[in-house]
Amino acid sequence: MGELPQGQTTETVLRSFYQPTPTDELTGVPLLIAPHDEVPYLLENPQVNASRHAEGGTDYIDRNHVYHPSTRLTSVANKALQGSRIQYVLRADHNAYHAAFSGPPLPQTFAAHYYQIVFSAANYIPRRALDFSGDSPREITLTDEQIFRLQTSGEVKMADSGKVRKFLEGFVLRDPEFDHIPLRLIDEFLTIEADTVDDIRKQRYLAHKLLSLVIDPTTEPMYAAYKKALESNVWKPALNASPRQVVHDQIIGRGHYRRSQAIRKVSSLLFDRLAAYREMQPAVI
């Protein structure tokens, strides 16, 4: 791991209590709670965790929503933001966190929501974290090993993929850009009759391709930060090194039935919008 910038220490004691949750300088994503050694064990042994919970102590784990409080998260965009990330933490750390922090600043535009949700969906882990092992909360720098653990242990995950998918789909397809897409490709998609199995397969293939092309302009603003994050050689995006692929896979989902239903819906939305767009364009000769 490289040296910290001049004047920055590994630990920063956070002296004023009940303040906004600190956020990652690169992405705006809220800082996570520093990992505790017992969390992976309790995730793998839910009966032990349930027993500890029943005993009434604070040495069990539960879910901390990284974006909170729920009373501020009532719109579709904010619900998607909250659904984009949870962290399993010891209840003692959970209590200490909420005693000290009121929640992160919320994005003020749909584009800013989109930006942070994509980084969360891509399994980005901020280098800085919040530590509650002492008398006062501290902001610390995670080691490479701790970052890798948070990426792979299941401690940090998406809470509600349905809400995330709903927002991403709406953001990408509500008012898409088509000017960069070849008209011949658009015409090919619009003129498929879908009478045979081969036609249906081709239609779905083109829908996937067009969806990726529609996503492209929406993810362009995040590529610089994405590239910088990848340069650490620690972060391993959950789905792909491309923001476009992260968004595409979140919209389409996993599993044969889910993907089939999703691409059918996307095909219908794209057809309507492309047909309206094509009426305003010259014919391809």
C-alpha positions as CSV (number, residue, x, y, z in Angstrom):
1,M,0.0,0.0,0.0
2,G,1.4,3.5,-0.9
3,E,2.3,6.2,1.5
4,L,-0.4,8.5,2.8
5,P,-0.4,12.1,1.6
6,Q,1.7,14.6,3.6
7,G,0.0,15.7,6.8
8,Q,-2.5,12.8,6.8
9,T,-2.2,10.2,9.5
10,T,-3.5,6.6,9.6
11,E,-6.1,7.6,12.2
12,T,-8.2,10.6,12.6
13,V,-10.1,11.0,15.9
14,L,-13.6,12.3,15.2
15,R,-14.1,14.7,18.1
16,S,-17.5,16.2,17.5
17,F,-20.3,13.8,18.1
18,Y,-23.5,13.2,16.2
19,Q,-22.2,14.6,12.9
20,P,-22.9,13.6,9.3
21,T,-21.3,10.3,8.3
22,P,-18.0,10.9,6.5
23,T,-17.9,9.9,2.9
24,D,-15.3,8.7,0.4
25,E,-13.5,11.5,-1.3
26,L,-13.3,9.7,-4.6
27,T,-16.9,8.5,-5.0
28,G,-19.1,10.1,-2.3
29,V,-20.0,6.7,-1.0
30,P,-20.4,6.7,2.8
31,L,-17.5,5.2,4.8
32,L,-18.0,1.7,6.3
33,I,-17.5,0.6,9.8
34,A,-14.1,-1.0,10.3
35,P,-14.3,-4.8,10.2
36,H,-14.4,-6.7,13.4
37,D,-12.7,-10.1,13.7
38,E,-15.9,-11.9,14.9
39,V,-18.2,-10.8,12.1
40,P,-17.3,-13.5,9.4
41,Y,-17.6,-16.3,12.1
42,L,-21.0,-15.1,13.1
43,L,-22.1,-14.8,9.5
44,E,-21.1,-18.4,8.9
45,N,-22.7,-19.6,12.2
46,P,-26.2,-18.0,12.4
47,Q,-27.3,-20.3,15.3
48,V,-24.4,-18.9,17.5
49,N,-25.4,-15.4,16.5
50,A,-29.1,-16.0,17.3
51,S,-28.1,-17.4,20.7
52,R,-26.0,-14.4,21.5
53,H,-28.9,-12.1,20.4
54,A,-31.3,-14.0,22.7
55,E,-28.9,-13.5,25.6
56,G,-29.5,-9.8,25.4
57,G,-25.9,-8.6,24.9
58,T,-24.3,-6.6,22.0
59,D,-21.9,-9.2,20.8
60,Y,-24.1,-10.4,18.0
61,I,-24.2,-9.1,14.4
62,D,-27.0,-7.3,12.5
63,R,-27.5,-5.2,9.4
64,N,-26.5,-1.6,9.3
65,H,-27.9,0.4,6.4
66,V,-25.1,2.5,5.0
67,Y,-27.6,5.1,3.8
68,H,-29.9,6.3,6.6
69,P,-32.2,7.3,8.3
70,S,-35.2,5.8,6.5
71,T,-37.3,8.9,7.3
72,R,-35.2,10.8,4.8
73,L,-35.2,8.1,2.2
74,T,-38.8,8.1,0.8
75,S,-38.3,8.8,-3.0
76,V,-37.6,6.0,-5.5
77,A,-34.0,7.3,-5.9
78,N,-33.4,7.4,-2.2
79,K,-34.9,4.0,-1.5
80,A,-32.6,2.6,-4.2
81,L,-29.7,4.3,-2.6
82,Q,-30.6,2.7,0.8
83,G,-31.1,-0.6,-0.9
84,S,-27.7,-0.5,-2.6
85,R,-25.6,-1.3,0.4
86,I,-25.8,-2.8,3.9
87,Q,-23.0,-4.0,6.2
88,Y,-23.1,-6.7,8.8
89,V,-21.5,-5.4,12.0
90,L,-21.4,-6.2,15.7
91,R,-24.4,-4.6,17.5
92,A,-22.0,-2.8,19.9
93,D,-20.4,-1.1,16.9
94,H,-23.9,-0.5,15.4
95,N,-25.0,1.3,18.5
96,A,-21.8,3.3,18.8
97,Y,-22.1,4.3,15.1
98,H,-25.7,5.6,15.5
99,A,-24.8,7.5,18.7
100,A,-22.1,9.4,16.8
101,F,-23.4,9.8,13.2
102,S,-26.7,11.1,11.8
103,G,-26.2,9.6,8.4
104,P,-24.4,10.6,5.2
105,P,-25.3,13.7,3.1
106,L,-27.7,12.6,0.4
107,P,-27.1,13.2,-3.3
108,Q,-29.0,16.2,-4.7
109,T,-29.5,15.0,-8.3
110,F,-30.6,11.8,-9.9
111,A,-27.2,11.7,-11.7
112,A,-25.5,11.8,-8.3
113,H,-27.7,9.0,-7.0
114,Y,-26.8,7.0,-10.1
115,Y,-23.1,7.6,-9.6
116,Q,-23.1,6.3,-6.0
117,I,-25.4,3.4,-6.6
118,V,-23.2,2.1,-9.5
119,F,-20.1,2.2,-7.2
120,S,-22.0,0.3,-4.5
121,A,-23.3,-2.2,-7.0
122,A,-19.7,-2.7,-8.3
123,N,-18.6,-3.7,-4.8
124,Y,-16.4,-0.6,-4.3
125,I,-14.9,-0.4,-0.7
126,P,-13.6,3.0,0.5
127,R,-10.1,2.9,1.8
128,R,-11.1,4.9,4.9
129,A,-13.4,3.4,7.6
130,L,-14.9,4.3,10.9
131,D,-13.4,2.5,14.0
132,F,-15.3,2.2,17.3
133,S,-12.8,0.1,19.3
134,G,-11.7,3.0,21.6
135,D,-13.4,5.7,23.7
136,S,-14.1,7.9,20.6
137,P,-14.9,7.0,17.0
138,R,-11.9,7.2,14.7
139,E,-11.4,7.4,11.0
140,I,-8.8,4.9,10.0
141,T,-7.1,3.6,6.8
142,L,-8.0,0.0,5.9
143,T,-5.3,-2.5,4.9
144,D,-5.4,-4.3,1.6
145,E,-6.4,-7.5,3.5
146,Q,-9.3,-5.7,5.2
147,I,-10.6,-4.3,1.9
148,F,-10.3,-7.8,0.3
149,R,-12.2,-9.3,3.2
150,L,-15.0,-6.8,3.0
151,Q,-15.3,-7.5,-0.7
152,T,-15.5,-11.3,-0.4
153,S,-16.9,-12.2,3.0
154,G,-20.5,-11.2,2.6
155,E,-20.3,-8.5,5.2
156,V,-21.0,-5.8,2.7
157,K,-23.8,-6.5,0.1
158,M,-26.7,-5.1,-1.7
159,A,-29.9,-5.0,0.4
160,D,-32.6,-4.7,-2.2
161,S,-31.7,-5.4,-5.8
162,G,-35.3,-4.8,-6.9
163,K,-35.3,-1.2,-5.8
164,V,-31.8,-0.7,-7.3
165,R,-33.0,-2.2,-10.6
166,K,-36.1,0.0,-10.7
167,F,-34.1,3.2,-10.3
168,L,-31.3,2.2,-12.7
169,E,-33.8,1.1,-15.4
170,G,-35.8,4.4,-15.0
171,F,-32.6,6.5,-15.1
172,V,-31.2,4.8,-18.2
173,L,-34.4,4.4,-20.2
174,R,-36.6,7.4,-19.2
175,D,-35.0,9.8,-21.7
176,P,-32.2,7.9,-23.4
177,E,-29.6,9.3,-25.9
178,F,-29.7,7.6,-29.3
179,D,-27.6,9.9,-31.5
180,H,-24.5,7.8,-31.1
181,I,-26.2,4.6,-32.1
182,P,-25.9,3.6,-35.9
183,L,-29.3,4.0,-37.6
184,R,-28.8,0.7,-39.4
185,L,-28.7,-1.1,-36.0
186,I,-31.8,0.7,-34.9
187,D,-33.6,-0.2,-38.1
188,E,-32.6,-3.8,-37.8
189,F,-34.1,-4.0,-34.3
190,L,-37.3,-2.2,-35.3
191,T,-38.0,-4.4,-38.3
192,I,-37.6,-7.8,-36.8
193,E,-41.0,-9.6,-36.9
194,A,-40.2,-12.0,-34.1
195,D,-42.2,-14.8,-35.8
196,T,-39.7,-17.6,-35.3
197,V,-37.5,-18.7,-32.4
198,D,-34.4,-17.4,-34.3
199,D,-36.1,-14.0,-34.8
200,I,-36.8,-13.8,-31.1
201,R,-33.3,-14.7,-30.2
202,K,-31.9,-12.1,-32.6
203,Q,-34.3,-9.5,-31.2
204,R,-33.1,-10.2,-27.6
205,Y,-29.5,-10.1,-28.8
206,L,-30.0,-6.7,-30.4
207,A,-31.9,-5.5,-27.3
208,H,-28.9,-6.4,-25.1
209,K,-26.6,-4.6,-27.5
210,L,-28.8,-1.5,-27.7
211,L,-29.2,-1.4,-23.9
212,S,-25.4,-1.3,-23.5
213,L,-25.1,1.5,-26.0
214,V,-27.9,3.5,-24.2
215,I,-26.1,3.0,-20.9
216,D,-22.7,4.2,-22.3
217,P,-23.4,8.0,-22.0
218,T,-24.9,7.7,-18.5
219,T,-21.7,6.0,-17.1
220,E,-19.2,8.2,-18.9
221,P,-18.9,10.7,-16.0
222,M,-17.7,8.0,-13.6
223,Y,-14.9,6.4,-15.7
224,A,-12.2,8.7,-14.3
225,A,-13.0,7.7,-10.7
226,Y,-13.5,4.1,-11.7
227,K,-10.1,4.0,-13.3
228,K,-8.4,5.7,-10.3
229,A,-10.1,3.2,-7.9
230,L,-8.9,0.3,-10.0
231,E,-5.3,1.5,-10.0
232,S,-5.0,0.4,-6.3
233,N,-5.0,-3.2,-7.5
234,V,-7.2,-4.0,-4.5
235,W,-10.7,-3.3,-5.6
236,K,-12.2,-6.1,-7.7
237,P,-15.6,-5.0,-9.2
238,A,-18.3,-7.5,-8.4
239,L,-19.4,-7.9,-12.0
240,N,-17.0,-6.4,-14.5
241,A,-14.4,-3.6,-14.7
242,S,-16.8,-1.6,-16.8
243,P,-19.5,0.6,-15.2
244,R,-21.7,0.0,-18.3
245,Q,-21.6,-3.8,-17.6
246,V,-22.4,-3.2,-13.9
247,V,-25.5,-1.2,-14.8
248,H,-26.5,-3.7,-17.6
249,D,-26.3,-6.7,-15.3
250,Q,-28.2,-5.0,-12.5
251,I,-31.1,-4.1,-14.9
252,I,-31.2,-7.5,-16.5
253,G,-30.5,-9.5,-13.4
254,R,-29.5,-13.2,-13.0
255,G,-31.2,-16.4,-13.5
256,H,-32.9,-17.6,-16.8
257,Y,-36.5,-16.5,-15.8
258,R,-35.5,-13.1,-14.4
259,R,-33.3,-12.3,-17.4
260,S,-36.0,-13.4,-19.9
261,Q,-38.6,-11.2,-18.2
262,A,-36.2,-8.3,-18.0
263,I,-35.0,-8.3,-21.6
264,R,-38.6,-8.6,-22.8
265,K,-39.5,-5.5,-20.8
266,V,-36.4,-3.6,-22.0
267,S,-37.1,-4.7,-25.6
268,S,-40.6,-3.2,-25.4
269,L,-39.3,0.1,-23.8
270,L,-36.5,0.4,-26.4
271,F,-38.9,-0.3,-29.3
272,D,-41.3,2.5,-28.3
273,R,-38.5,5.0,-27.8
274,L,-36.5,4.1,-30.8
275,A,-39.6,4.1,-33.0
276,A,-40.4,7.6,-31.9
277,Y,-36.7,8.6,-32.4
278,R,-36.5,7.0,-35.8
279,E,-39.5,9.0,-37.2
280,M,-37.4,12.1,-36.7
281,Q,-34.4,10.8,-38.6
282,P,-33.6,10.6,-42.3
283,A,-33.9,7.2,-44.0
284,V,-30.8,5.1,-44.4
285,I,-29.9,4.6,-48.0
